[in-house]
Amino acid sequence: MSLSSCYWIKFEKKVFIFDAHICTQKKTILSVEDIIALIGDKSDGVIGQLTEDWEERLFSALSKAGGGAFSNMAVGYNNVDVNAANKYGVAVGNTPGVLTETTAELAASLSIASSSEAILINCSRGSVVDEVALVEHLKENPMFRVGVDVSEDEPYLKPGLADLKNAIIVPHIASASKWTRGGMATLAALNVLGNIRAWSDPNRVEPFLNENASPPAACPSIVNAKALGNMIISGTLPVRLLKFENPLIRGSPFVTNCRFA
């Protein structure tokens, strides 16, 4: 069901060992029920992805399991009910900044491949484009071109879009470089760990834009930090991140239960 890996984090004079329980289910999308089962009765935090519907039942389950942090391994969090997270006192993280360069490069590539009088490039959120209307427009205007990296109901496409010759579709790969995915993984992990171990200075993403820099001693991006107030830094242990050698995730996103000794 899960694969456990041990990682070491140093804080001042203390060393903490934690297990990352990795979901190995061979599914494109995990259901709410799948994630509740993975959370179980003890989980300090969860890292998830955009295809998961993080609504009230999940934040309730995470809270009951003792968890106080969730992070998307993504910039967007339109799949997250932040109000429900606030209700259960769960910090919500995302991973901005580190995706900017690769996303811009893919958008530029799609615009070159879609050379035409009129083009639409979408490498942001699938929901910003009405795909049904887009399909009709492309059918009626064969000189119009579109290049998309995201879809409205990802990973699914609206009927007819994939069959159109004036549409170039790639499978959400704007972040698919080794450094970018590694940076996203580190950001997502630090969002969860930073909340659990009470690191200060949240929402400081800039150091991650330098690929040669070490991760900062901070949880990088908590989107509901103001709503939760001091709840995300309420721990009493004075901590400083001395070394973080291994990001929790390499490659594709996954759900993980962080269980601390």
Secondary structure by P-SEA (a helix, b strand, c coil): cbbbbbbbbbcccbbbbbbbbccccccccccaaaaaaaacccccbbbbcccccccaaaaaaaaaacccbbbbccccccccaaaaaaaabbbbbbbcccaaaaaaaaaaaaaaaacccccccccccccccaaaaaaaaaaacccbbbbbcccccccccccccccccccccccccccccaaaaaaaaaaaaaaaaaaaaccccccccccccccccccccccccccccccccccccccccccccccccccccccbbbbbbbbcc
